[in-house]
Amino acid sequence: MERRAFLQSALTAGTAAGLAPAVIGRAASKPTGGPIQAGAFELEEATVTSLQEGMARGKWTSRGLVEQYLARIDALDKKGPAVNSVIELNPEALEIADRLDQERKAKGPRGPLHGIPVLVKDNLDSGDAMSTTAGSLALAGSRAPRDSTVVDLLRQAGAVLLGKTNLSEWANFRSTTSSSGWSGRGGLTRHPYVLTHNACGSSSGSGAAAAANFAAVTIGTETDGSITCPSSICGLVGIKPTVGLVSRAGIIPISATQDTAGPMCRTVADAAAVLGAIQGIDARDPATRAIPAGKKADYAGALRADGLQGARLGIAHKGFGLPSNVEPILTEAIAALKHLGAVVIDPAEIPNVDKLGDPEGVVLDFEFKAGIAAYLATRGPGAPMKTLADLIAFNAANREKEMPWFGQEIFERAEKRGPLTDPGYRKALATCRRLSRTLGIDALMTRHRLDAIVAITVGASWPTDLVNGDRFTGGCTTPAAVAGYPHLTVPAGQLHGLPIGLSFFGRAWSEAVLIRLGYAYEQGTKARKPPRFLPSV
């Protein structure tokens, strides 16, 4: 499903699938001067827990929170630094908040997300007045007939759907020379730390919005890197769950075997609360039947400050194409992990990283062609777009608006693929699973008896270049993405004011372990710093 910042594959394998992430947007100029003054904001860096405590005391109401976030979006997303991360606001948000305030008075809160404003990526269906477009003008004005399962579960948990976030169009699966964060419908999302730089894709809008405090929490989606890359680059905690833990029903897809939605938040505790709300078995997504015991996990118990005591962690360095300037941050992170009680095995290199790009590209091409046709069918017989070929034709006919900077080579390549019964697809999928799982992550973790593998998530953000596309700075997202295994990133430091994240990933269904480790690291380092909206480095 998604969104692929797909970065790494291109990097690690140098090939294929159109993996280069992209960044794009409107101007590549470099304004000078100091940080843009955002003004006092009562809810800056507010957590889900602090907001719930405030509502319980009567300090705030859900309506009041919505009003404050809407004002913040107006002042900084649409004006001022013009981050441009929110593609559409929900006209029903205040009404929803009022109902939830009344329910709180009558019955008490439903849970930790009751009354909490949330922004979701514009590839998650919402059966309301908002459109769901993946950032494409081909779907502009098109409304989904019902909520995606993730949106439905957020509503059931009492969250207020504040709006939709911009993204790399079609989750960065259209061109090999794209710029991350740009869509035909939404334009360019800018990096809230340094406005000339890239917010990474494809969940760029969710990352920038959470970092800039435009909502309490946000939702992104990932196929390969599109939660973890923008989370790292925007100074956030991001969780890419095991494929199948969170339903993909009603999410515009890329890959049936790699797509997942997940939380992008400012703290591990907030991300855990959101993940707890959106996980679970769903008849609309057969992959969710693999959830162990079929039960929803409670991640609150994993939030332990001593969670690194005795943990065995392997440090991976090779195969990610990371620049040398991140090494001091990794060195400091390793020292912190040891200080917090972890047993560190360094190095612990993941086998076969450089062999994943080519088969991954083949798998994604085949699965996208099949998946997008199945998704477009949910829009009903009257919808003008029914197949990938229709989308290709639309883009060609609307070249000035849809392809001013880059083309649709990935679309055209995927269109040439056959059905999912094709032997080439089956071979590529088997290769991906063998190399990433049995001979990759599983083999390394068994050999060293690891609780998790640790690496720098991605390099620092790069300047947006609309002409030449992304200048991806390396990253470790591909092994866990191809395996379908969980991956958590936590802020670890900054380079020249640009955030760098530290990744924890491991075996399938190990989210609680990763949350425990990430929470202890977060509490022991407190590395996150809010953005200052700098005009340039």
C-alpha positions as CSV (number, residue, x, y, z in Angstrom):
1,M,0.0,0.0,0.0
2,E,2.1,2.4,-0.1
3,R,4.1,4.6,-0.2
4,R,7.3,3.9,-0.6
5,A,9.8,6.1,0.1
6,F,11.0,3.2,-1.6
7,L,14.1,4.6,-1.1
8,Q,16.3,2.0,-0.2
9,S,15.9,-0.5,-2.7
10,A,17.2,1.8,-5.2
11,L,20.0,2.6,-3.1
12,T,21.0,-0.8,-1.8
13,A,20.3,-2.6,-5.0
14,G,20.8,0.1,-7.4
15,T,18.1,-1.0,-9.5
16,A,15.0,-1.2,-10.1
17,A,11.7,-0.7,-9.2
18,G,11.6,2.8,-9.4
19,L,12.7,3.0,-6.0
20,A,14.2,6.3,-5.7
21,P,12.3,8.4,-3.3
22,A,11.4,11.7,-4.4
23,V,11.0,15.1,-3.3
24,I,9.3,17.8,-5.0
25,G,7.5,20.9,-4.6
26,R,7.4,24.2,-5.6
27,A,10.5,26.1,-5.3
28,A,14.0,25.2,-5.0
29,S,15.1,28.6,-4.0
30,K,17.0,29.1,-0.7
31,P,15.7,31.9,1.4
32,T,18.0,33.3,4.0
33,G,17.4,34.6,7.5
34,G,16.6,33.2,10.9
35,P,13.8,30.9,12.1
36,I,10.2,31.9,11.3
37,Q,8.5,32.9,14.6
38,A,5.6,30.5,15.0
39,G,4.1,32.3,18.0
40,A,3.1,30.7,21.3
41,F,1.0,27.5,21.0
42,E,-0.5,26.1,24.0
43,L,-0.5,22.5,22.6
44,E,3.0,22.4,21.3
45,E,4.5,19.0,21.9
46,A,1.4,18.0,23.8
47,T,1.1,14.2,24.2
48,V,-2.0,12.0,24.1
49,T,-1.8,11.5,27.9
50,S,-1.4,15.2,28.6
51,L,-4.4,16.1,26.4
52,Q,-6.5,13.4,28.1
53,E,-5.5,14.8,31.5
54,G,-6.4,18.3,30.4
55,M,-9.8,17.2,29.2
56,A,-10.4,15.2,32.3
57,R,-9.7,18.3,34.4
58,G,-11.9,20.6,32.3
59,K,-8.9,22.6,31.0
60,W,-9.7,21.7,27.4
61,T,-12.5,20.2,25.4
62,S,-12.1,18.2,22.3
63,R,-13.7,21.1,20.4
64,G,-11.1,23.4,21.9
65,L,-8.3,21.2,20.8
66,V,-9.7,21.0,17.3
67,E,-10.0,24.8,17.2
68,Q,-6.4,25.3,18.3
69,Y,-5.0,22.8,15.8
70,L,-7.0,24.4,13.0
71,A,-5.6,27.8,13.9
72,R,-2.1,26.4,14.0
73,I,-2.6,24.8,10.5
74,D,-3.9,28.1,9.2
75,A,-1.0,30.1,10.6
76,L,1.9,27.8,9.7
77,D,0.7,25.3,7.1
78,K,-1.2,27.7,4.8
79,K,0.6,30.9,5.8
80,G,3.9,31.8,7.4
81,P,6.4,29.0,6.5
82,A,3.7,27.4,4.4
83,V,4.6,23.9,5.2
84,N,1.8,22.6,3.0
85,S,1.3,19.3,4.7
86,V,-2.5,19.2,5.0
87,I,-4.3,18.6,1.7
88,E,-7.8,18.8,3.0
89,L,-9.6,19.6,6.3
90,N,-12.6,17.8,7.5
91,P,-15.6,20.1,7.5
92,E,-17.3,17.9,10.2
93,A,-14.4,18.0,12.6
94,L,-15.9,20.5,15.1
95,E,-19.3,18.7,15.0
96,I,-17.6,15.4,15.7
97,A,-15.6,17.0,18.6
98,D,-18.8,18.4,20.1
99,R,-20.5,14.9,20.1
100,L,-17.4,13.4,21.7
101,D,-17.4,16.1,24.4
102,Q,-21.1,15.4,25.1
103,E,-20.3,11.6,25.3
104,R,-17.4,12.3,27.7
105,K,-19.7,14.1,30.0
106,A,-22.4,11.5,29.9
107,K,-20.3,8.3,29.9
108,G,-16.7,9.1,30.3
109,P,-13.9,8.6,27.7
110,R,-13.9,5.5,25.4
111,G,-10.1,5.2,25.8
112,P,-6.8,7.1,25.3
113,L,-7.8,8.6,21.9
114,H,-11.2,9.9,22.9
115,G,-11.5,13.5,21.6
116,I,-7.9,13.5,20.2
117,P,-7.5,15.2,16.8
118,V,-5.7,13.0,14.2
119,L,-4.6,13.6,10.6
120,V,-4.5,10.7,8.1
121,K,-2.7,10.3,4.8
122,D,-4.7,11.0,1.7
123,N,-4.6,7.4,0.6
124,L,-6.9,6.2,3.4
125,D,-10.6,6.1,2.5
126,S,-12.9,8.1,4.7
127,G,-16.6,7.7,3.9
128,D,-17.4,11.4,4.5
129,A,-17.3,14.7,2.8
130,M,-13.5,14.5,2.1
131,S,-11.9,13.1,-1.0
132,T,-9.4,10.2,-1.1
133,T,-7.0,10.7,-4.0
134,A,-3.4,9.6,-3.3
135,G,-2.6,13.1,-4.3
136,S,-3.7,12.6,-7.9
137,L,-5.9,14.8,-9.9
138,A,-7.2,11.6,-11.5
139,L,-9.2,11.0,-8.3
140,A,-9.9,14.6,-7.4
141,G,-13.4,15.0,-6.0
142,S,-13.8,11.3,-5.8
143,R,-15.2,10.1,-2.5
144,A,-14.9,6.7,-1.0
145,P,-18.1,4.8,-0.3
146,R,-17.0,3.9,3.2
147,D,-14.2,4.3,5.8
148,S,-11.0,2.4,5.5
149,T,-10.8,0.0,8.4
150,V,-8.0,2.2,10.0
151,V,-10.3,5.3,9.9
152,D,-13.2,3.3,11.2
153,L,-11.2,2.0,14.1
154,L,-9.9,5.5,14.9
155,R,-13.5,6.8,15.0
156,Q,-14.5,3.9,17.2
157,A,-11.7,4.8,19.6
158,G,-13.1,8.3,19.8
159,A,-10.5,10.2,17.7
160,V,-11.5,13.3,15.7
161,L,-10.6,13.0,12.1
162,L,-9.2,16.5,11.5
163,G,-8.3,16.1,7.9
164,K,-6.0,14.5,5.3
165,T,-2.3,15.0,4.7
166,N,-0.4,15.5,1.5
167,L,1.9,12.7,0.2
168,S,4.2,11.8,-2.6
169,E,1.6,11.2,-5.4
170,W,0.6,7.5,-5.6
171,A,2.8,6.9,-2.6
172,N,5.9,7.6,-4.7
173,F,5.2,4.8,-7.1
174,R,4.9,6.6,-10.4
175,S,8.4,7.8,-11.5
176,T,12.0,6.9,-10.9
177,T,12.9,10.6,-10.9
178,S,10.2,12.0,-8.7
179,S,10.6,14.4,-5.8
180,S,9.2,13.1,-2.5
181,G,6.4,15.1,-0.9
182,W,4.9,16.4,-4.2
183,S,1.5,15.6,-5.6
184,G,-0.5,17.0,-8.5
185,R,-3.4,17.8,-6.2
186,G,-1.5,19.0,-3.2
187,G,1.8,20.5,-4.4
188,L,4.9,20.3,-2.4
189,T,5.1,19.6,1.4
190,R,8.1,21.4,2.9
191,H,10.4,20.2,5.7
192,P,9.4,21.9,8.9
193,Y,12.9,22.0,10.2
194,V,14.6,23.5,7.1
195,L,12.1,24.7,4.6
196,T,14.3,24.2,1.5
197,H,14.8,20.5,2.4
198,N,12.7,17.4,1.7
199,A,10.3,15.8,4.2
200,C,10.8,12.4,2.6
201,G,8.1,10.3,1.1
202,S,5.6,9.1,0.7
203,S,4.1,10.0,4.1
204,S,5.7,13.4,3.9
205,G,2.5,15.3,4.9
206,S,1.9,13.1,7.9
207,G,5.5,13.5,9.0
208,A,5.7,17.3,8.5
209,A,2.3,17.8,10.2
210,A,3.1,15.7,13.3
211,A,6.5,17.4,13.6
212,A,5.0,20.9,13.3
213,N,2.2,20.1,15.9
214,F,-0.7,20.4,13.4
215,A,-2.4,17.4,15.2
216,A,-1.9,15.3,18.2
217,V,-1.0,12.3,16.1
218,T,-0.9,11.3,12.4
219,I,-1.2,8.1,10.3
220,G,1.1,7.2,7.5
221,T,1.5,4.2,5.3
222,E,4.6,2.3,4.1
223,T,5.6,-0.2,1.4
224,D,9.3,0.5,1.9
225,G,10.4,3.4,4.0
226,S,7.4,5.7,3.7
227,I,6.6,5.7,7.5
228,T,10.1,5.3,8.8
229,C,11.9,7.7,6.4
230,P,9.7,10.8,7.0
231,S,9.5,10.0,10.7
232,S,13.3,9.9,10.9
233,I,13.8,13.0,8.8
234,C,11.0,14.9,10.7
235,G,12.2,14.0,14.2
236,L,9.3,11.6,14.9
237,V,8.6,8.2,16.3
238,G,7.2,6.0,13.5
239,I,6.1,2.4,13.6
240,K,5.8,0.3,10.5
241,P,3.9,-2.8,11.9
242,T,4.2,-6.4,10.8
243,V,2.2,-6.7,7.6
244,G,-1.2,-8.0,8.7
245,L,-1.3,-6.4,12.1
246,V,-3.2,-3.4,10.7
247,S,-5.8,-3.9,8.0
248,R,-5.1,-2.4,4.6
249,A,-8.8,-2.4,3.6
250,G,-9.8,0.9,2.0
251,I,-6.2,2.1,1.6
252,I,-5.0,2.9,-2.0
253,P,-2.4,0.1,-2.5
254,I,1.0,-0.6,-3.9
255,S,1.8,-4.1,-2.6
256,A,-0.3,-6.8,-1.0
257,T,2.7,-8.3,0.6
258,Q,4.5,-5.1,1.9
259,D,1.9,-2.4,2.5
260,T,0.8,-1.3,5.9
261,A,-0.5,1.7,7.8
262,G,1.1,2.9,11.0
263,P,1.4,5.8,13.5
264,M,3.7,8.8,13.1
265,C,3.9,10.6,16.4
266,R,6.1,12.8,18.6
267,T,6.5,10.1,21.3
268,V,6.7,6.3,21.6
269,A,3.8,6.3,24.1
270,D,1.6,8.2,21.6
271,A,2.6,5.8,18.8
272,A,1.8,2.8,21.0
273,A,-1.6,4.2,21.9
274,V,-2.5,4.7,18.2
275,L,-1.1,1.3,17.2
276,G,-3.2,-0.3,19.9
277,A,-6.3,1.3,18.4
278,I,-5.8,0.5,14.8
279,Q,-4.6,-3.1,15.0
280,G,-6.8,-6.2,14.7
281,I,-8.4,-8.9,12.6
282,D,-10.5,-7.6,9.7
283,A,-12.6,-9.7,7.4
284,R,-11.8,-7.2,4.6
285,D,-8.1,-8.0,4.8
286,P,-7.2,-11.7,4.9
287,A,-3.6,-10.9,6.0
288,T,-4.9,-9.9,9.4
289,R,-5.9,-13.5,10.1
290,A,-2.3,-14.3,10.8
291,I,-2.3,-12.2,14.0
292,P,-1.1,-14.5,16.8
293,A,-4.1,-15.8,18.9
294,G,-6.3,-13.2,17.1
295,K,-6.0,-10.9,20.0
296,K,-5.3,-7.2,20.2
297,A,-2.1,-6.5,22.0
298,D,-1.9,-4.0,24.8
299,Y,1.3,-2.0,24.3
300,A,0.9,0.2,27.4
301,G,2.8,-2.5,29.4
302,A,5.8,-2.2,27.1
303,L,6.4,1.5,28.0
304,R,9.1,0.7,30.5
305,A,12.0,3.1,31.2
306,D,14.2,0.1,32.1
307,G,13.2,-1.7,28.9
308,L,16.7,-1.9,27.6
309,Q,18.1,-3.8,30.6
310,G,19.6,-7.1,29.4
311,A,18.3,-6.6,25.8
312,R,20.6,-8.1,23.1
313,L,20.9,-5.7,20.2
314,G,22.8,-6.2,16.9
315,I,24.2,-3.1,15.2
316,A,23.9,-3.1,11.4
317,H,26.1,-0.8,9.3
318,K,26.6,-2.3,5.9
319,G,24.4,-2.2,2.8
320,F,22.4,0.9,3.5
321,G,24.4,3.5,1.6
322,L,24.5,5.9,4.6
323,P,26.9,8.8,4.6
324,S,29.8,8.9,7.0
325,N,28.4,12.0,8.8
326,V,25.8,9.9,10.6
327,E,28.5,7.7,12.3
328,P,29.0,10.0,15.3
329,I,25.2,9.9,16.0
330,L,25.3,6.1,15.8
331,T,28.3,6.0,18.1
332,E,26.5,8.1,20.6
333,A,23.4,6.0,20.3
334,I,25.4,2.8,20.9
335,A,26.9,4.4,24.0
336,A,23.4,5.3,25.3
337,L,22.1,1.8,24.6
338,K,24.9,0.3,26.7
339,H,24.5,2.8,29.4
340,L,20.8,1.9,29.6
341,G,21.7,-1.7,30.1
342,A,21.7,-3.3,26.6
343,V,24.1,-6.0,25.5
344,V,25.4,-4.7,22.1
345,I,26.7,-7.0,19.4
346,D,28.6,-4.8,17.0
347,P,28.8,-5.4,14.1
348,A,25.8,-7.6,13.3
349,E,25.3,-7.2,9.6
350,I,22.1,-8.3,7.8
351,P,22.8,-10.9,5.1
352,N,21.6,-10.3,1.5
353,V,20.7,-6.6,1.8
354,D,22.2,-5.9,-1.6
355,K,20.2,-8.7,-3.2
356,L,16.7,-7.5,-2.4
357,G,16.2,-4.6,-4.8
358,D,15.6,-6.4,-8.0
359,P,13.1,-9.0,-6.8
360,E,11.3,-6.4,-4.7
361,G,10.9,-4.2,-7.8
362,V,9.3,-7.1,-9.7
363,V,6.9,-8.0,-6.8
364,L,5.8,-4.4,-6.5
365,D,5.1,-3.9,-10.2
366,F,2.9,-7.0,-10.4
367,E,1.1,-6.3,-7.1
368,F,0.5,-2.7,-7.9
369,K,-1.2,-3.4,-11.3
370,A,-3.5,-6.0,-9.7
371,G,-4.1,-4.0,-6.5
372,I,-4.9,-0.7,-8.1
373,A,-7.6,-2.3,-10.4
374,A,-9.2,-4.0,-7.4
375,Y,-9.1,-0.7,-5.4
376,L,-10.6,1.4,-8.2
377,A,-13.5,-1.1,-8.5
378,T,-14.6,-0.1,-5.0
379,R,-15.4,3.4,-6.4
380,G,-18.3,1.9,-8.3
381,P,-19.1,1.4,-12.0
382,G,-19.6,5.1,-12.6
383,A,-16.0,6.0,-11.6
384,P,-14.0,7.1,-14.6
385,M,-10.7,5.5,-13.5
386,K,-10.9,1.7,-13.5
387,T,-7.4,0.4,-14.4
388,L,-3.8,1.4,-14.3
389,A,-4.1,2.0,-18.0
390,D,-6.8,4.6,-17.3
391,L,-4.5,6.4,-14.9
392,I,-1.6,6.4,-17.4
393,A,-3.9,7.9,-20.1
394,F,-5.2,10.6,-17.6
395,N,-1.7,11.7,-16.7
396,A,-0.7,11.9,-20.4
397,A,-3.8,14.0,-21.2
398,N,-3.1,16.3,-18.2
399,R,0.6,16.4,-18.6
400,E,1.1,20.1,-17.5
401,K,-0.6,19.6,-14.2
402,E,0.3,16.0,-13.4
403,M,3.7,15.7,-15.0
404,P,5.4,19.1,-14.9
405,W,8.6,17.7,-13.3
406,F,8.7,14.0,-13.7
407,G,6.9,11.2,-15.7
408,Q,5.3,7.9,-15.0
409,E,7.9,5.3,-15.9
410,I,6.9,3.0,-13.0
411,F,3.3,3.1,-14.0
412,E,4.2,2.2,-17.6
413,R,6.5,-0.6,-16.5
414,A,3.9,-2.1,-14.1
415,E,1.2,-1.9,-16.8
416,K,3.3,-4.4,-18.9
417,R,3.3,-7.0,-16.1
418,G,1.0,-10.0,-16.2
419,P,-1.3,-11.5,-13.6
420,L,-0.2,-12.7,-10.2
421,T,-0.1,-16.3,-11.5
422,D,2.9,-15.3,-13.6
423,P,5.9,-17.5,-12.8
424,G,8.2,-14.5,-12.8
425,Y,6.1,-12.9,-10.0
426,R,6.0,-16.1,-7.9
427,K,9.7,-16.6,-8.2
428,A,10.5,-13.0,-7.2
429,L,8.2,-13.2,-4.2
430,A,9.7,-16.4,-3.0
431,T,13.2,-14.9,-3.4
432,C,12.2,-11.8,-1.4
433,R,10.9,-13.9,1.4
434,R,13.8,-16.3,1.5
435,L,16.5,-13.6,1.4
436,S,14.8,-11.1,3.8
437,R,13.4,-13.6,6.3
438,T,14.9,-17.1,6.4
439,L,18.4,-16.1,5.2
440,G,18.2,-12.5,6.4
441,I,16.7,-11.0,9.6
442,D,15.7,-14.4,11.1
443,A,19.2,-15.9,10.5
444,L,21.0,-12.9,12.0
445,M,18.7,-12.8,15.1
446,T,19.0,-16.5,15.7
447,R,22.8,-16.5,15.3
448,H,23.3,-13.8,17.9
449,R,20.1,-14.4,20.0
450,L,19.0,-10.8,19.4
451,D,15.9,-9.0,20.6
452,A,16.3,-6.5,17.8
453,I,18.5,-5.1,15.1
454,V,19.6,-1.5,15.4
455,A,20.8,0.9,12.6
456,I,20.6,4.6,11.6
457,T,17.2,4.9,9.9
458,V,18.1,7.2,7.0
459,G,20.6,10.0,6.4
460,A,19.8,13.7,6.8
461,S,17.2,15.3,4.6
462,W,18.4,16.7,1.2
463,P,17.5,20.0,-0.6
464,T,14.5,19.6,-2.8
465,D,15.4,19.6,-6.4
466,L,12.4,19.6,-8.8
467,V,14.5,19.3,-11.9
468,N,16.7,16.3,-10.9
469,G,14.5,14.7,-8.3
470,D,15.5,13.2,-4.9
471,R,19.0,12.9,-3.7
472,F,18.4,10.1,-1.3
473,T,20.9,9.8,1.5
474,G,20.7,6.1,2.3
475,G,18.7,4.1,4.7
476,C,18.0,0.7,6.4
477,T,14.3,0.3,5.7
478,T,14.3,-2.4,2.9
479,P,15.1,-5.6,4.9
480,A,12.1,-5.2,7.3
481,A,9.9,-3.9,4.5
482,V,10.5,-6.8,2.1
483,A,10.2,-9.3,5.0
484,G,6.9,-7.7,6.2
485,Y,8.5,-7.3,9.6
486,P,8.0,-4.5,12.2
487,H,10.3,-1.5,12.2
488,L,10.3,1.4,14.7
489,T,12.3,4.6,14.4
490,V,13.0,7.0,17.3
491,P,14.8,10.4,17.2
492,A,18.5,10.1,17.9
493,G,20.0,13.5,17.1
494,Q,20.5,16.2,14.4
495,L,22.9,17.2,11.7
496,H,22.9,20.9,11.0
497,G,19.4,21.1,12.4
498,L,18.1,18.2,10.4
499,P,16.8,15.2,12.5
500,I,18.3,11.7,12.4
501,G,16.5,8.6,13.7
502,L,17.6,5.3,15.2
503,S,15.8,2.1,14.0
504,F,14.8,-1.0,15.9
505,F,13.5,-3.9,13.9
506,G,13.0,-7.6,14.4
507,R,10.9,-10.7,13.8
508,A,7.2,-10.7,12.8
509,W,4.8,-9.6,15.6
510,S,7.5,-8.2,17.8
511,E,6.0,-4.7,18.0
512,A,5.8,-4.9,21.8
513,V,9.5,-5.7,22.1
514,L,10.4,-2.8,19.8
515,I,8.2,-0.4,21.6
516,R,9.8,-1.4,24.9
517,L,13.3,-0.9,23.5
518,G,12.4,2.3,21.7
519,Y,10.6,3.8,24.7
520,A,13.6,3.1,27.0
521,Y,16.0,4.7,24.5
522,E,13.7,7.7,24.0
523,Q,13.3,8.3,27.8
524,G,17.1,7.9,28.3
525,T,18.1,10.3,25.5
526,K,15.3,12.8,25.0
527,A,16.7,13.6,21.5
528,R,13.6,15.1,19.9
529,K,13.6,18.8,19.4
530,P,10.7,20.7,17.8
531,P,11.1,22.4,14.4
532,R,12.1,26.0,14.0
533,F,11.0,26.5,10.4
534,L,14.5,27.6,9.3
535,P,14.5,29.2,5.8
536,S,17.8,27.3,5.0
537,V,20.6,25.3,6.6
